[in-house]
C-alpha cells in the first residue's frame, strides 16, 4: 500500500484547515460589519493572523519540496554534500523563517481575543488583567522572535550550508583552509521555552472570561451556553499540548529532527487554525439570530393582519380594537449598543442602583452574545390595561390615557 509523503500531508492539512479558517473569518467580518455595524482591532488582528497562517502554509510547501531532495544520512559523506547543497539551503532558510512567522501568527490570534476582552470589559480589575496579559504576551513574543533571529552570532550562519556541514566534521578538521567557524546555540531550549509560554498564555486566555460569564445576571442556561461557546478554545490548548510532546521527541537527536519534523509542522497548523476558528465562531451566532428575527417578523405580520391579539375580546361594530402595546417588528429585535459592555449600570456583581426599580429590572447587555429582550428594553404597559378604540372612519377614542400613552397608541393605528 502506497502512502502519501508526510511533508505533502502537512501541506494538504494546512491548506484544508486554513481554507476553513478563511471562511470562518470571512463570516466573522460579515457579521461584524453588516449585522453589527462595528469593527475593531480584534477583527484586524485576526485577519493578520489568518494571512500569516497562509504564509506558514506556503512555507510548509517549500519545506516539503526542499527536504525531499536529500536524506540525513548523506550529511556525513563529503562527496555527496555538493549535490544536496541547494536543497539543504532551502530547507534551512524555510525553517528559520517558519520559526519566526509561526510564533507571530499565534500571537496575533491571541491578541485578537485579548483586545475583544478589553472591548467588553466593564470591571477595572478585569481590564487590568487583560492589559497585563497583552503586555506579557507582546514582550515574550518579542524576546522569542529576537532569539530566533539571532540564533547565531552572525545571523546568516543559521541558513549557511557550510556551517551546517561543519557539525559533522571531526573537531581537528574544523576551521581548516581559513574557513570561519560559526557560533550558534542549540535552539532546542528556546523551542521548549516558547512552547511552555504558548501553552501558559492559552490557558490564561481561556480562563479569563469564565468568572465574569458565570456572574452574569441571566438564566443559568444562558450562562452555561456562553461558557461553552468560549470553551471552544480548548481545542487550541489540546493541539498545543500534543505539539509540545512531539517537540520533546523531536529535540532528542538529529535523527528525530527528521523523523518528527513533519508531525511538528502538522500540529503547528492545527494549533494556529484552532485558535483562529475558536476565537471567531462566537461571532457567527449573529447569523442564527438574524434567521430567528425573520421568523418573529412573519409571526408579527400575521398578528397585524388579524387585527390584534386574541385575548382582546370581540370588537364593537364599526370599530377596530388595537392592543395597547403590541410589539412591532422593530421592537422584536434585540437591543444593541454601539460599544461592547457587560452591563448597563455599574458592571459585574450587581453594583447597579437598586433603588431604581426600572434599572433593577433590566438585564445585562453584552453585544453580540447577550441581548436584552424587547419586553425588558421597551416601555412597560400600564396597570390599567386600557386599549385604544379606533373608528373605521379614522376617529380615535382614548380611554384613561396619559399624553405619552396616546402617542404610543397612535403608532399602532391600523388603517382599514
N, C-alpha and C positions, 0 to 999 in steps of 0.2 A: 504493500500500500504506500502510495506516494504522499508525502506531507508537504505543505507549503513551508518555505523558509521562514524561520522565526522573525527575521527582520521585516519581511513582507507582511507578516501577520500584524506586527506592530503598526506598520503604515496603514493597513486596512482598518484596524481598530481605531486608530487615530482619526482617519477620515470619517468613519461612521459616527463616532462619538462627537467629534467637533461639528459635523453637519447637524446632528441632533441639537447640540447646544446653540448653534446658529439659529435654528427655528425657534427655540425657546426664547432666546434673547430678542429676536425679531418680534415675537408676540408680546414680550415684555414692553418693548418700545411702543408697540401699537396701543397697549393698554394704558401706558403712562401718558402718551401724547394725545391720543384721540379720545380715550374714555375718561381720563383724569384731568387732562389739560395741563399737566405739570411734569417737568423733567428736572433731574437733579444730578449732582456729582456722582451719586451711587450708580446711576444708569450709564454715565460716560466711563466710569471706572470699569464697569462690567463689559462694555463694548471693547475697551482697550485690552482687557484680559482675554476676550474672545479672539481678537486679532493676533495677540501674542501666541495664543494656543494654535492658531492656524500656522503661524511661523514655526512653532515647535514641530508640527506635523510635517512641514516641508523639510525641516532639518532631519527628522526621523527617516524620511525617504532617502536623503543623501547619505545618512549613516548606513542604511541598508545597502545602497549601491556601492559605496566605497569599501565597506568591510567584507563584502562577499568576494572581493578580488584577491584575498590572501588568507592564510591560516597562521595562527600564532606560532606554530612550530617552525615557520620559516624565519623568524626573527633571529635565531641562533646561528644561522648559516650566512656568513658574509657574502657568498657568491649569489645568493638569492635576494638579497636586500635591494639591489638595484632595480629589480623587476617589480617590486611591490612598493617602491618609494612613493610614487604618485598617489596610489590608493591609500597608503598609510597616512600621507599628509592630509588627504580629505577626511579621513576618519578622525585624526587628532584635532583638526580645527573645528569640525562639526560638533564633537563632544565638548570642546572648550566653549563654543558659543551656546550649546544647549544648556550647560550648567548655569549660565547667566540668565538666559531667557526663561528657563523653567521656573526659577525662584521668583523672577519678576512677574510672570503670569499668575502664579499663586498669590503673590502679594496684592496684585491689582484686584483679583476676585475677593480677597478678604477685605481690602479697603472699601470695596463697593458695599459689602454687608455692614461694615462699621459706620460708614457715612450714612447709610439708611438708618441705623440705630440712632445716630446723632440727630437725624432729622425728626425722629418721632419721640425722642427723649423729652420728658417733662420734669423729671426729678433731677436735682442738681447732682446728687451722688452718682446717679446712673450716667449722666453726661460726663462727669469726671473720669469714671472708669472707662468709658468709651474713648475719651481723649487720651488717657494713659495707654490704652491698648493700641491706638493708632500710632502714638509716638514710639512705643516699644517695637511694633511691627515694622515701622519705617526704618528705625535705626538698626535693627537686627538684619533686615534685608540689605541695607546699605553696607553693613560690615561684611556679610556673607558674599555679596557681589564683589566688593573690593578684594576679598580673599581669593575669590575665583579668578579674577582678572590678573592678580599678581601672584599666581601660583609659583612662578619662577621669578628670580631676581631680574632677569631680562624677559619680559612677558612673551616675546615671540618664541622663546625656547619651549613654551608649552605645546606648540604645534610643529616644532623642528624635528624632522625625521632623524637627523644626525644625533641630536641629544637623546632621542628615544632609543636608538640602537646602541648608544653608549652604555646603557644599563645592562646590556647582555655581554659586554666585553670584560675581559679579565682586568682586575684592578691595575696591573702594571702596564696595560696597553692603553689605558685612557689618557687622553691629552697628548698622544704622540702626533708628530708632524705638525706641531704648533696649533693643533685644534683646541679651541676653548672648551672647557668642561662647564656646562651649565649647572646652576644651583637651583633645584626645585624641591619643594617639600611634598610629601605624600598627601594627596588631597583627601585621603580616607577620613582623617579626623574631622576635617571641615564638613565632609558629607554627613557624618554622623551627627555633628552639632546642628547642621542645617535641618536634618530630618527630625531631630528632637524638638527644635524650636518650632518647626512647622506643625508637628503634632500637638504641642502645647497650645499654640495660638488657635488651632482648630477646635480644641476642647473649650477654650475660653470663649470663643465666639459663639459656640453652640449653647453654652450655659448662660451667657449674659442676659438674654431676654426672658428666661424661664421664670424667675421670681416675679418679674413685672407682669407677665402674662397670667400667672396664677392669682395675682392680686386684683385683677380687673373686676369691676362691679358688673359682671354679666353672668348669665347662667353658666353653671359648671360645664355643660356640654360644649358651649362655645369656647370656654377657656381651654378645655382639653383639645378641641379641634385646632385652635391656634397653636398650642404646644406641638401637636402632631405635625402641623404644616412646617413649623420652624425646625422640627427634629429631622426633617428630610436631610439636613446637613450631616447626619451621622454617616451617610454613605461616603462622604469625603474622609471622615475620620477612619473608617474601616479600610479604605484604599490607602490612606497614609500609613496605617499600621502594617499592612501587607507589604507596602513598598519599603518600609524601614527594615522589616525582617529580611527581604530579598537583598537589601543593601548590605546587611551584615554578612550574608553569604557571598555577595559579590566582592567584598573587600578582603576576603581571606587570602586570596592568591591571584597571580596574574592569569592563571588558567580559569579561575572562577570569574574574572573580569569578562572573559569571552563567553563563558557558559551562561552567566546570569545577566549579561548586558541587555539582551532583548527583553527579559522579564522586567528589568528595572525601568526601561523606557515604556513598556506596556502599562505598568501600574502608575507611572507618572501621568500618562494620558488619562487613565481612569480617574485619578485623584483630581486633576485640574478640571476636567469636564464635569465631574460630580459636584465640585464646588460651584461652578458656573450655573449648572442646572438647578441645584437645590436652592441657590440664592435667588433665582428668577421665577421659579414655579409659583411662590405665593402671590405674585402679581397677576397671574393668569386667572385667579378667582374672579376678577372683574368680567371676564368673558362669560362665565356662568351666571353672574349677577345680571348681565345685560339680557340674557335669554329669559331669566325669571321676570325681569321688568316688562318684557314684551308680553308674557302671559298675563301679568297683572293688568296691563293696559287693555288687553282683549276682554278680560272679565269686567273691567270698569266701563268699557264702552257698551257692553251688553246691558249692564245695570242702568245706564243712562237711557238706553232705548226703551226700557220698560217703564221709565218714569219714576225710579226711586227704589228704595229697599222695600222688601215685602212686609216688614213689620209696621209700616206707616198706616195701614188700615185702608178702608175704602175711601175713594175720593168723592168730594161733593160734586154735584152736577155742574158742569161748566167750569170747574176749577181743577188745577193740577197741583198735587202736593209734592213739594220738593223737600228732601231731608235737610235738616238744619246745617249739618256739616259733613256731607258725603264727600269722601276723599276723591279728588280728581286724579288724572293720570300723573300730573306733575308731582302731586303730593305723595304718590306711592313710591317715588324714587327716594333712596336713602339720602340722608343729609350728608353733605361733603364739605370739607374745609379746604381753603387754599393752602394752608400749612398742615403738616402732619403732626398731630398732637395726640397724646393718650387721652386726656380728659379736658372737659370744658373748664372746670374750676379746680384749682389747687393741686392738680396732679394726682399721683397714685396714693392710695392709702386713706382716702376719704377726708381730704383736707378742705372739702367744699364747705360753703357756708350753709350749715344745716338749718339755720333759722329761716331760710327762704324755701318754702315747700316746692316752688317751681323748679329751683335748682336741684333740690333733693330728688325730684322725680326723673331727672334726665339721666340718660345712660352715657357711659364714656364713649368718646369718639376717637377712632383710630383709623384714619383713611389709609389704605383701602380695605383693611381686613375687618374692622368693626364699624358698623354703621348704625345710625340711630333710626329706628322705625318711624314712619311718619306720624304714628299715633303718639309718639313721645316728643317729637320735634315740632309739631304743629300746635296751634291753639286748641285748648280744651273746650268741649261743648258745655254750655252752662247747665246748671242743675234743673232749670225749668223744663228743658226738653221740648220747647215750643218749636213750631215749624213755620215756614213762610208759605202763605197761600197765594198762588199766582193765578189770576183770572185768565181765561182763554184769550180774551181780547188784549191782555197785556197789563191790566190793572193789578197792583200788588197790595196785599193786605198783610201787615206785620203785626204780630201779637206779642206784647210784653217783651219787646226787644230794645236793646240799647242801640245808640248810633253805630257802634262798632259791629254789633250783631247784624244790623240791617245791611251794612256794607258787605259783610261776609255773605249774607244771604243772596244779595244781588249778583254775586259772582257765580251763583248756581241756578240762575233763572233758565228755564228750559222753554224755548220758543216753540209753540205748536203751530 
